């Protein structure tokens, strides 16, 4: 914004510290209504910081230092889209002792974000990996990010004992595949499934949405290549081929349609207080409260909570602990309120959750065992009371250990899969997390008492994969948030679609 006095204009809208763009100049107005739109890539799983600077333009110079600064506003893209009707009103600040007015920010989704692609693949002559049989192949799809990294966006089912699998057709939002860039690389890895989770790599190939959209043709027959084999064997050609059998695309309701229509995300935290974490007073403990840096529990909570809180209007988050002896009588509890109020365990903001967590460490005795079912059922009871799509519940469990009540937890998750609910599990420390991988259900859908979960609602990530230490730790926290939150929009959509729930009409914008 910028112009001749008093002509406000937005000097720049910034992402982090890089200038993104400027609005047009509006002459002689103290209540300008800017028409210029900024087109941004929206990622639910990332914290996208924005800054808006307003200037009164006094000349035609593009140099902002030549114009009068009127104020600025800071927010995240998530704050804007998470506000009612995707309309956010913020006070302008930046001039000490002066009221600078307000800025109103509106967001709307571009139409091409609604497309959902349905694809089906088969493979031919894949490498044999199993000694006593053929292979049990499955594919993993990754979209490329702006920074050159890859994020998993789909896993096929496992097809047992064959080198020529035909996988079931699957639907995936085009946004998840390529984030709106039809030429962005899509990497596909092919594996032979093993029960112990040590899946054997068969090979990989890359494609793009634009290529896939050509449908079944010679363009969409891909050689599956294992780079190690290619380096070792001169006559190596490939480890089989993958063929696209069919491709269709249609527009569907999006995650943002529901958020804009008023759906709220209810965020609950559950923290592991079992003795295996170590004595909180010792620096070796995962719960150690250092005056210099946050511990693993606090870092994981901040990484996830700072993003998801933008989608909860009241910013009140229930926070629970499990696996400790609690006052006044020292009984073992697996769903005690961190704030000490059993009738209302909600804390104000992520800062309030952190404060309650640190206070609890001083009052409870770490004990055991590591039971998940009580906190899963706690949130499920709340979710079961709101089935109309107006609320969606996300439970974050942060744990260090081997789960003790696997059978009960599986049953709780199978029951929760029918509800508007997702579960994120972050494993901290160096324990083996085999059971958590099983709960994740990406390879084989979780089941209990003969019932298979209606949806995959669990995402597990080991915290250690994102801890680099030193100056890079902040970047790894962004990676952690991206990995654990990436599935939430599609899990919300899978619930809404299964129940036939349409988004409410968007509230009308009132400038």
Secondary structure by P-SEA (a helix, b strand, c coil): cccccccccccccccccccccccccccccccccccbbbbbbbbcccbbbbbbbbbbccccccccccccccccccccaaaaaaccccbbbbbbccccccccbbbbbbbbbcccccbbbbbbbccccccccccccccbbbbbbbbbccccbbbbccccccccccccccccbbbbbcccccccccccbbbbbbbbccccccccccccccccccccccccccccccccccaaaaaccccccccbbbbbcbbbbbbcccaaaaaaabbbbbbbbbbbbccccccccccccccccccccccaaaaaaaaccccccccccccbbbbbbccccccccccccccccccccccccccccaaaaaaaaaaaaacbbbbcccccaaaaaaaaaaaaacccccbbbbbbbbbcccccaaaaaaaaaaaaccccbbbbbbbcccccaaaaaaaccccccccccccccccccbbbbccccccccccaaaaaaaaaaaaaacaaaaaaaaaaaaacccccccccccc
